[in-house]
Amino acid sequence: MNLKDKFSNVEQYFSPKIIDEVNDQYIKVAKIKGQEVPWHNHENEDELFYIVDGELLMEIENEPAVAMKKGDLFVVKKGVNHRVSSVEECLIMLIESKTTEHTGKVKSNITKSIEEQTY
């Protein structure tokens, strides 16, 4: 599989798509542009972000924001409030437990169910 090729079927921003799975983890790709992700956390799951292309602003509550660039990786630990944004289009890969809800318990106009994340 070519990771970059998987982004061709991602039509909406903030709408992750599952491209494969490893044990109890989903591997997802998403395009990010703008500031639509609400502050949220995942009570029981860590979440891995890998920047495939572009730049992403990772915000962790009560900490300085982290500007991530192509090739950077960040793990948000369970229970940590976070949100992401990007001025220009950013391509990311996520690795999440199959139980991870898209925006945690926070529901917004971008929240997607697992069925909506199917590639």
Backbone as ProteinMPNN parsed JSONL, in Angstrom:
{"seq_chain_A": "MNLKDKFSNVEQYFSPKIIDEVNDQYIKVAKIKGQEVPWHNHENEDELFYIVDGELLMEIENEPAVAMKKGDLFVVKKGVNHRVSSVEECLIMLIESKTTEHTGKVKSNITKSIEEQTY", "coords_chain_A": {"N_chain_A": [[0.852, -1.168, 0.0], [0.518, 2.232, -0.773], [0.911, 4.929, 1.184], [0.447, 7.717, 0.697], [-1.163, 7.58, -1.6], [-3.577, 6.754, -0.567], [-4.901, 9.0, 0.307], [-6.28, 10.034, -1.817], [-8.931, 9.252, -1.908], [-10.07, 10.564, 0.196], [-12.327, 12.877, 0.734], [-13.402, 14.936, 2.294], [-12.487, 17.407, 4.729], [-11.354, 16.777, 8.073], [-12.429, 14.244, 8.318], [-11.76, 11.274, 9.051], [-10.508, 8.267, 7.483], [-10.591, 4.787, 7.583], [-7.92, 2.757, 6.767], [-6.656, 0.385, 7.197], [-5.975, -2.253, 9.58], [-4.388, -3.198, 12.645], [-4.049, -5.669, 14.845], [-5.882, -4.661, 17.576], [-6.135, -2.078, 16.655], [-6.957, 0.701, 14.579], [-5.764, 1.943, 11.5], [-5.718, 5.07, 10.177], [-6.38, 7.637, 7.724], [-6.425, 11.164, 7.217], [-7.497, 14.406, 6.129], [-6.691, 17.662, 7.05], [-7.781, 20.953, 7.489], [-8.15, 24.155, 8.559], [-9.977, 25.154, 11.556], [-11.771, 23.366, 12.957], [-11.95, 21.278, 14.777], [-13.156, 20.339, 17.891], [-12.217, 20.97, 21.368], [-11.33, 18.023, 22.98], [-11.163, 14.71, 24.478], [-9.924, 11.358, 24.828], [-11.061, 9.03, 26.805], [-10.066, 6.443, 27.482], [-8.103, 5.722, 25.676], [-4.992, 6.052, 23.938], [-3.754, 8.182, 21.293], [-2.265, 8.267, 18.156], [-0.614, 10.565, 16.092], [0.648, 11.138, 12.891], [2.451, 13.106, 10.689], [2.02, 13.246, 7.367], [2.142, 14.996, 5.219], [2.458, 18.527, 4.941], [1.589, 20.941, 7.54], [0.714, 20.859, 10.983], [-1.055, 22.126, 13.738], [-0.795, 21.202, 16.967], [-2.646, 21.24, 19.8], [-2.526, 21.064, 23.231], [-4.269, 21.003, 26.192], [-3.523, 23.524, 28.551], [-0.818, 23.598, 27.919], [2.015, 24.658, 25.913], [1.349, 25.201, 22.424], [2.131, 22.875, 19.796], [3.894, 22.98, 16.859], [3.671, 20.941, 14.23], [5.437, 19.207, 11.659], [5.93, 17.758, 8.361], [6.672, 14.356, 8.652], [6.809, 14.363, 11.405], [5.777, 12.972, 14.569], [3.305, 12.42, 17.037], [2.058, 11.485, 20.169], [-0.948, 11.494, 21.763], [-1.856, 11.16, 24.981], [-4.184, 9.061, 26.767], [-7.127, 10.588, 28.094], [-6.218, 13.221, 27.903], [-6.962, 16.516, 27.111], [-7.298, 17.837, 23.897], [-6.811, 19.406, 20.661], [-6.691, 19.886, 17.109], [-5.416, 21.796, 14.333], [-5.019, 23.399, 11.113], [-3.555, 25.689, 8.919], [-3.089, 25.543, 6.137], [-3.781, 22.807, 3.855], [-3.307, 19.692, 5.423], [-1.973, 16.467, 5.62], [-2.62, 13.619, 7.454], [-1.774, 10.658, 9.313], [-3.415, 8.458, 11.446], [-3.252, 6.397, 14.324], [-5.282, 4.441, 16.155], [-7.055, 2.935, 18.882], [-9.64, 0.542, 18.283], [-11.853, 1.196, 19.729], [-11.865, 3.919, 20.009], [-13.545, 6.955, 20.022], [-14.346, 9.341, 17.551], [-14.364, 12.23, 18.195], [-14.149, 11.964, 20.914], [-16.246, 12.196, 23.763], [-17.4, 14.514, 23.029], [-19.614, 15.967, 20.851], [-19.862, 17.205, 17.577], [-20.243, 19.159, 14.527], [-18.407, 17.899, 12.914], [-18.025, 15.339, 13.842], [-17.611, 11.891, 13.331], [-18.972, 8.649, 12.855], [-17.804, 5.233, 13.293], [-18.702, 3.78, 11.088], [-18.957, 5.809, 9.2], [-16.338, 6.318, 8.806], [-15.291, 4.325, 7.324], [-13.333, 3.237, 4.658]], "CA_chain_A": [[0.0, 0.0, 0.0], [1.205, 3.507, -0.752], [0.161, 5.76, 2.123], [-0.006, 8.968, 0.059], [-2.251, 7.269, -2.529], [-4.819, 6.566, 0.194], [-5.556, 10.292, 0.508], [-7.071, 10.412, -2.995], [-10.342, 8.967, -1.631], [-10.524, 11.368, 1.332], [-12.9, 14.046, 0.067], [-13.759, 15.988, 3.243], [-11.573, 17.662, 5.829], [-11.764, 16.318, 9.402], [-13.22, 13.032, 8.148], [-10.803, 10.169, 8.937], [-10.896, 7.045, 6.78], [-9.842, 3.598, 8.004], [-7.267, 2.131, 5.616], [-6.23, -0.97, 7.567], [-5.991, -2.482, 11.021], [-3.337, -4.015, 13.239], [-4.582, -6.149, 16.116], [-7.071, -3.903, 17.979], [-5.917, -0.683, 16.271], [-7.237, 1.132, 13.217], [-4.87, 2.899, 10.854], [-6.609, 5.983, 9.463], [-5.822, 8.832, 7.097], [-7.351, 12.304, 7.236], [-7.036, 15.717, 5.676], [-7.056, 18.704, 8.006], [-7.604, 22.341, 7.061], [-9.03, 25.003, 9.337], [-9.977, 25.003, 13.013], [-13.089, 22.855, 13.304], [-11.907, 20.211, 15.781], [-13.395, 20.87, 19.237], [-11.435, 20.387, 22.46], [-11.888, 16.722, 23.364], [-10.183, 13.71, 24.906], [-10.327, 9.959, 24.717], [-10.916, 8.609, 28.207], [-9.365, 5.173, 27.697], [-7.226, 5.373, 24.568], [-3.997, 6.964, 23.391], [-3.992, 8.449, 19.875], [-1.02, 8.613, 17.489], [-0.688, 11.42, 14.911], [1.858, 11.188, 12.076], [2.249, 14.081, 9.622], [2.459, 12.73, 6.071], [2.481, 16.164, 4.417], [1.898, 19.764, 5.464], [1.877, 21.327, 8.917], [-0.42, 20.721, 11.887], [-0.89, 22.705, 15.071], [-1.313, 20.32, 18.013], [-2.865, 21.973, 21.041], [-2.785, 20.276, 24.431], [-4.765, 21.936, 27.203], [-2.583, 24.024, 29.561], [0.567, 23.443, 27.462], [2.264, 25.407, 24.675], [0.998, 24.492, 21.187], [3.254, 22.258, 19.1], [3.794, 23.047, 15.404], [4.189, 19.692, 13.673], [5.75, 19.26, 10.233], [6.047, 16.48, 7.659], [7.567, 13.399, 9.293], [6.672, 14.417, 12.867], [4.848, 12.045, 15.202], [2.91, 12.873, 18.367], [1.097, 10.607, 20.833], [-1.785, 12.129, 22.773], [-2.179, 10.135, 25.973], [-5.599, 8.992, 27.142], [-7.609, 11.554, 29.064], [-5.635, 14.54, 27.694], [-7.737, 17.38, 26.219], [-6.507, 18.282, 22.765], [-7.452, 19.715, 19.389], [-5.722, 20.128, 16.042], [-5.839, 22.694, 13.265], [-4.006, 23.627, 10.092], [-3.878, 26.813, 8.043], [-3.14, 24.939, 4.8], [-4.116, 21.384, 3.912], [-2.341, 18.814, 6.081], [-2.324, 15.042, 5.518], [-2.167, 12.921, 8.656], [-2.115, 9.265, 9.586], [-3.757, 8.234, 12.848], [-3.368, 5.027, 14.807], [-6.178, 4.528, 17.304], [-7.788, 1.727, 19.27], [-10.932, 0.428, 17.61], [-12.885, 1.763, 20.605], [-11.707, 5.372, 20.078], [-14.572, 7.765, 19.369], [-13.708, 10.382, 16.741], [-14.119, 13.432, 18.997], [-14.432, 11.597, 22.3], [-17.656, 12.365, 24.16], [-17.84, 15.801, 22.491], [-20.222, 15.821, 19.528], [-19.863, 18.449, 16.811], [-20.61, 18.956, 13.124], [-17.401, 17.068, 12.221], [-17.942, 14.015, 14.461], [-17.928, 10.792, 12.427], [-19.068, 7.309, 13.434], [-16.893, 4.27, 12.664], [-19.26, 3.46, 9.774], [-18.635, 6.927, 8.306], [-14.88, 6.346, 8.614], [-14.899, 3.197, 6.486], [-12.7, 3.717, 3.419]], "C_chain_A": [[0.9, 1.233, 0.0], [0.359, 4.461, 0.074], [-0.379, 7.03, 1.462], [-1.164, 8.714, -0.91], [-3.595, 7.152, -1.815], [-5.576, 7.872, 0.413], [-6.438, 10.696, -0.667], [-8.567, 10.166, -2.786], [-10.878, 9.707, -0.409], [-11.008, 12.699, 0.759], [-13.192, 15.205, 1.01], [-12.668, 16.152, 4.29], [-12.194, 17.153, 7.126], [-12.637, 15.064, 9.336], [-12.285, 11.841, 7.942], [-11.385, 8.968, 8.193], [-9.984, 5.902, 7.227], [-9.246, 2.953, 6.766], [-6.772, 0.722, 5.92], [-6.356, -1.109, 9.076], [-4.846, -3.39, 11.42], [-3.835, -4.393, 14.622], [-5.852, -5.362, 16.462], [-6.953, -2.422, 17.656], [-6.364, -0.455, 14.826], [-6.114, 2.055, 12.767], [-5.771, 3.742, 9.971], [-5.8, 7.074, 8.779], [-6.886, 9.921, 7.141], [-6.661, 13.521, 6.655], [-7.566, 16.746, 6.661], [-6.823, 20.059, 7.358], [-8.628, 23.174, 7.808], [-8.965, 24.666, 10.817], [-11.3, 24.447, 13.518], [-13.094, 21.781, 14.392], [-12.133, 20.809, 17.169], [-12.395, 20.28, 20.241], [-12.12, 19.083, 22.852], [-10.775, 15.843, 23.921], [-10.76, 12.335, 24.672], [-10.02, 9.333, 26.079], [-10.01, 7.401, 28.401], [-8.332, 4.819, 26.641], [-6.213, 6.47, 24.272], [-4.3, 7.124, 21.897], [-2.681, 8.915, 19.252], [-1.313, 9.427, 16.237], [0.661, 11.379, 14.202], [1.581, 12.122, 10.9], [2.875, 13.549, 8.332], [2.887, 13.885, 5.165], [1.81, 17.394, 5.02], [2.327, 20.035, 6.894], [0.598, 21.299, 9.741], [-0.091, 21.402, 13.204], [-1.579, 21.779, 16.064], [-1.429, 21.144, 19.286], [-3.251, 20.989, 22.14], [-3.175, 21.26, 25.516], [-3.691, 22.235, 28.249], [-1.112, 23.791, 29.208], [0.769, 24.302, 26.218], [1.887, 24.56, 23.459], [2.268, 23.974, 20.515], [2.982, 22.338, 17.601], [4.469, 21.803, 14.83], [4.374, 19.829, 12.167], [5.849, 17.844, 9.674], [7.085, 15.587, 8.342], [7.475, 13.375, 10.804], [5.586, 13.454, 13.346], [4.552, 12.543, 16.61], [1.893, 11.887, 18.922], [0.373, 11.409, 21.9], [-2.216, 11.018, 23.73], [-3.659, 10.189, 26.35], [-5.927, 10.018, 28.22], [-7.098, 12.98, 28.88], [-6.495, 15.335, 26.698], [-6.83, 17.923, 25.129], [-7.41, 18.699, 21.613], [-6.354, 20.004, 18.382], [-6.311, 21.11, 15.039], [-4.692, 22.839, 12.274], [-4.456, 24.771, 9.198], [-4.04, 26.311, 6.609], [-3.475, 23.462, 4.943], [-2.966, 20.578, 4.513], [-2.855, 17.383, 5.982], [-1.754, 14.325, 6.727], [-2.564, 11.456, 8.628], [-2.361, 9.169, 11.083], [-3.698, 6.743, 13.136], [-4.118, 5.112, 16.122], [-6.764, 3.16, 17.622], [-9.128, 1.716, 18.564], [-12.066, 1.025, 18.439], [-12.854, 3.289, 20.658], [-12.828, 6.072, 19.32], [-13.905, 8.982, 18.735], [-13.39, 11.644, 17.54], [-14.477, 13.161, 20.455], [-15.911, 11.702, 22.595], [-18.238, 13.677, 23.643], [-18.388, 15.576, 21.081], [-20.247, 17.185, 18.846], [-20.238, 18.135, 15.364], [-19.59, 18.119, 12.363], [-17.339, 15.638, 12.755], [-18.427, 12.942, 13.488], [-17.981, 9.469, 13.192], [-18.037, 6.415, 12.743], [-17.39, 3.924, 11.258], [-18.929, 4.566, 8.756], [-17.137, 7.014, 8.012], [-14.398, 5.194, 7.735], [-14.467, 3.712, 5.124], [-13.53, 3.346, 2.214]], "O_chain_A": [[1.918, 1.269, 0.69], [-0.776, 4.768, -0.29], [-1.545, 7.376, 1.653], [-2.058, 9.552, -1.028], [-4.639, 7.426, -2.408], [-6.778, 7.847, 0.681], [-7.26, 11.604, -0.537], [-9.389, 10.818, -3.431], [-12.027, 9.497, -0.02], [-10.206, 13.539, 0.352], [-13.227, 16.353, 0.569], [-12.012, 15.189, 4.688], [-13.417, 17.104, 7.258], [-13.486, 14.85, 10.202], [-12.038, 11.434, 6.807], [-12.582, 8.691, 8.262], [-8.76, 6.039, 7.246], [-9.967, 2.634, 5.82], [-6.498, -0.052, 5.002], [-6.794, -0.184, 9.761], [-4.394, -4.234, 10.646], [-4.021, -3.527, 15.477], [-6.814, -5.403, 15.695], [-7.594, -1.594, 18.303], [-6.172, -1.311, 13.963], [-5.585, 2.844, 13.55], [-6.496, 3.219, 9.125], [-4.686, 7.395, 9.193], [-8.084, 9.642, 7.108], [-5.437, 13.653, 6.681], [-8.731, 16.71, 7.056], [-5.78, 20.286, 6.745], [-9.831, 22.932, 7.706], [-8.045, 23.993, 11.281], [-11.892, 25.02, 14.433], [-14.164, 21.415, 14.879], [-11.384, 21.693, 17.586], [-11.803, 19.229, 19.996], [-13.337, 19.04, 23.033], [-9.596, 16.19, 23.844], [-11.941, 12.18, 24.359], [-8.86, 9.138, 26.442], [-9.264, 7.339, 29.378], [-7.741, 3.74, 26.692], [-6.526, 7.659, 24.343], [-5.01, 6.308, 21.31], [-2.051, 9.847, 19.752], [-2.149, 9.043, 15.418], [1.702, 11.564, 14.834], [0.587, 11.951, 10.194], [4.095, 13.421, 8.223], [3.871, 13.774, 4.433], [0.705, 17.298, 5.553], [3.287, 19.451, 7.397], [-0.471, 21.669, 9.257], [1.018, 21.27, 13.723], [-2.794, 21.593, 16.012], [-0.439, 21.677, 19.787], [-4.177, 20.193, 21.99], [-2.478, 22.251, 25.734], [-3.037, 21.328, 28.764], [-0.255, 23.787, 30.092], [-0.2, 24.64, 25.538], [2.083, 23.345, 23.461], [3.34, 24.563, 20.651], [1.969, 21.829, 17.122], [5.685, 21.638, 14.933], [3.58, 20.477, 11.487], [5.852, 16.864, 10.419], [8.22, 16.001, 8.579], [8.007, 12.462, 11.435], [4.623, 13.163, 12.636], [5.447, 13.032, 17.299], [0.963, 11.495, 18.218], [0.992, 11.938, 22.823], [-2.863, 10.054, 23.323], [-4.298, 11.237, 26.258], [-5.133, 10.282, 29.122], [-7.503, 13.87, 29.627], [-6.729, 14.882, 25.578], [-5.732, 18.407, 25.403], [-8.602, 18.392, 21.588], [-5.226, 20.328, 18.753], [-7.529, 21.241, 14.91], [-3.555, 22.458, 12.55], [-5.609, 24.814, 8.77], [-5.029, 26.628, 5.948], [-3.45, 22.927, 6.051], [-1.804, 20.765, 4.153], [-4.032, 17.12, 6.23], [-0.557, 14.407, 7.001], [-3.553, 11.069, 8.005], [-1.613, 9.727, 11.886], [-4.053, 5.924, 12.288], [-3.674, 5.755, 17.073], [-6.944, 2.329, 16.732], [-9.69, 2.774, 18.278], [-13.131, 1.327, 17.9], [-13.721, 3.898, 21.284], [-13.041, 5.822, 18.134], [-13.002, 9.58, 19.322], [-12.239, 12.082, 17.553], [-15.034, 14.018, 21.141], [-16.741, 11.336, 21.762], [-19.433, 13.929, 23.797], [-17.686, 15.048, 20.219], [-20.607, 18.191, 19.458], [-20.516, 16.985, 15.022], [-19.885, 17.666, 11.257], [-16.656, 14.8, 12.165], [-19.502, 13.058, 12.9], [-17.149, 9.204, 14.059], [-17.464, 6.8, 11.724], [-16.585, 3.79, 10.335], [-18.655, 4.28, 7.591], [-16.721, 7.702, 7.08], [-13.206, 5.105, 7.438], [-15.157, 4.527, 4.512], [-13.157, 3.665, 1.085]]}, "name": "protein", "num_of_chains": 1, "seq": "MNLKDKFSNVEQYFSPKIIDEVNDQYIKVAKIKGQEVPWHNHENEDELFYIVDGELLMEIENEPAVAMKKGDLFVVKKGVNHRVSSVEECLIMLIESKTTEHTGKVKSNITKSIEEQTY"}
